Amino acid sequence: MGESHLTGPLSVGTGDSSTASTSGADIEARGGNIVTTSGSIDAIGTMSATGTITSTGGGLIASGSGTNVRVDNGDFLANAGTLDINDGGTETQATDTTTTVAISPTTHSGQITTFTETLTAGTDLTFQVTNTLVAAVDLVLVSVGTYGGTADGIPVVNVVATAAGSFDINIRNIGAVTLDAVVVINWALIKGSIT
């Protein structure tokens, strides 16, 4: 079967039986748009457009292992809404405040609950987090979720090193009193590249 060309829009009705499909061929929008106003656009293989793919009432979803939504030579824009990383977990630091925390199973975000910190004013400590998803060129974001204790300083956190399979979190007490508290740290991994 050859190509079909439309000079106007391709319209498909509503309902489970109303679909536009192709087997072993492409659906192309040349100089135009592929739009869904109340559904989804699904591709088992690759879906590409030199124009715009718009979904105003449904979603653009890549599901399954090894699938991606990829932007080549352009920008990924969210004019409204958020970037959601729905791949997280929780870990608790054992033994002491410098014990390595292993993210298992591996995820792209989560929360780490530290061992009870005892940091005098103006001091800091560093501990390692292992996660096989992390590469040396990646960006790891961290922030303080909650903290509390009998005498609360003010903890700030940042990542001071990133390597293949791990990153190091530094906690510093910028308060005027001792930080004697469990600190809950939120973190998220954004994959990076130098090529």
Secondary structure, DSSP 8 states (H G I E B T S, - for coil): ------SS-----SSTT-----SSS----SSSEEEESSSEE--SS----SSEEEESSSEE---STT-----SSS----SSS------EEEEE--SSTT--EE-SS--SEEEEE-S-EEE-TT-EEEEEEE-TT--TT-EEEEEEEEEEEEE---EEEEEEEEETTEEEEEEEE-SSS-EEEEEEEEEEEE-----
